[in-house]
Amino acid sequence: MRTAKRIEKLPPYLFAEIDRKVAEARARGADIISFGVGDPDLPSPPHVIEAMQKAAADPATHRYPSYTGMPEFRESIANWYDRRFGVKLDANEEVQPLVGSKEGIFHLPVAFIDPGDVALIPDPGYPVYETGTILAGGEAVLIPLTSANGFRPDLGAIPQDVLERARVLWLNYPSNPTAATVDKDFFMEAVQFAARNDLLLAHDAAYTEITFDGYVAPSVLEAEGAMEHAVEFHSLSKTYNMTGWRIGWVAGAPQAIEAIKRLKTNIDSGIFDAVQRAGIAALDGPQEYLEECVDRYRHRRDLLCDGLKSMGVDVEPPKGSIYVWVPVPEGHTSESYTTFLLDKADIVVAPGNGYGPSGQGFIRFSLTIADDRLEEGVERLRGLTR
Ligand SMILES: Cc1ncc(COP(=O)(O)O)c(C=O)c1O
């Protein structure tokens, strides 16, 4: 058997060695505290589960779903955009449900990148922007994000010859893994940049609903011209603790949505209608549960950041996302410090360079861990500094 060359082109899985060590430690009975994966520990809202249970019992949901999603779900998404961002969307032409946003993020390059074309990708960033580009035969050009520029791309520094081959610019705020946030002016400039250079601006908005201290994350679709040059990916995964349900969407420029629809009719056969009805319940229903979860993440962020600061770590409490991005002590790399924490304190974190070379020198803590375990983790870290 011979695998295709494109599989060999995929970057190696940096977490494999850590996963192996964690399995080893667990096997010898270690009490591992994992700040590794960004998967909400809290359950989905009860009214969402009820809507799903009811819908699953309805035989109408047992047949093939529509390729373009239930019209009621698309309407619900359009109404949510209007309420949340003041953005008016045509639910038929400008919204496409996805089997989780990862599915659409991975497929977008198939619709927009020909072999040899460039996608501009934030470094560090969610790995699927790069792998989707590579598997579409494109070239992933990494745009370094550094603390000096607030983990925002310096768009003016992208060389002209790269821009000429570029078709897609990826952005993600609040960011995984850096937890950086932006304001609407940033998106206005990014949309103008995309327009000037004939790019599709693809914004991944997975964490816009998890923000703190009065900060409200904008949508790229609020920016003037966005409906000609941008799309935005969204997800119910993190907002409503629904990672297991696999439901999200892409919204924005109708020409781009049309291309994605055309592609998807050839790939999947839609999302289980019962899951879409649950999605409607999540978007249209009471939002108190979300507020409680955000409050919980804020509390955990403070526990972790206050703890780290009291140990002399230079960490800025983030205004959004479920992550804290922390520089490693001098003399360590991301990997060596990740290994050190696992070996000496049975603590798992994600090494920053797993998200791109510019993540070197950082580790990422996820806040999706029960408060008492988080407190215990902070105490173990404190023990290392004594
Ligand atoms: C930045 C970002 N985008 C997209 C996703 C994918 O989310 P989903 O496919 O569950 O909607 C994730 C998941 O961790 C993420 O961190």
The ligand as an SDF file (V2000), in Angstrom:
LIG
                    3D

 16 16  0  0  0  0  0  0  0  0999 V2000
   -9.5860   28.9910   16.4970 C   0  0  0  0  0  0  0  0  0  0  0  0
  -10.4520   27.8050   16.2900 C   0  0  0  0  0  0  0  0  0  0  0  0
  -11.2080   27.7270   15.2000 N   0  0  0  0  0  0  0  0  0  0  0  0
  -12.0040   26.6840   14.9620 C   0  0  0  0  0  0  0  0  0  0  0  0
  -12.0700   25.6310   15.8340 C   0  0  0  0  0  0  0  0  0  0  0  0
  -12.9460   24.4490   15.4820 C   0  0  0  0  0  0  0  0  0  0  0  0
  -14.1290   24.4490   16.1540 O   0  0  0  0  0  0  0  0  0  0  0  0
  -15.3560   23.5190   15.7400 P   0  0  0  0  0  0  0  0  0  0  0  0
  -14.9590   22.7010   14.5490 O   0  0  0  0  0  0  0  0  0  0  0  0
  -15.6240   22.6780   16.9260 O   0  0  0  0  0  0  0  0  0  0  0  0
  -16.4710   24.4590   15.3940 O   0  0  0  0  0  0  0  0  0  0  0  0
  -11.3020   25.6480   16.9970 C   0  0  0  0  0  0  0  0  0  0  0  0
  -11.3300   24.5150   17.9290 C   0  0  0  0  0  0  0  0  0  0  0  0
  -10.5600   24.3860   18.8350 O   0  0  0  0  0  0  0  0  0  0  0  0
  -10.4700   26.7730   17.2340 C   0  0  0  0  0  0  0  0  0  0  0  0
   -9.7060   26.8560   18.3140 O   0  0  0  0  0  0  0  0  0  0  0  0
  1  2  1  0
  2  3  1  0
  2 15  2  0
  3  4  2  0
  4  5  1  0
  5  6  1  0
  5 12  2  0
  6  7  1  0
  7  8  1  0
  8  9  2  0
  8 10  1  0
  8 11  1  0
 12 13  1  0
 12 15  1  0
 13 14  2  0
 15 16  1  0
M  END
$$$$
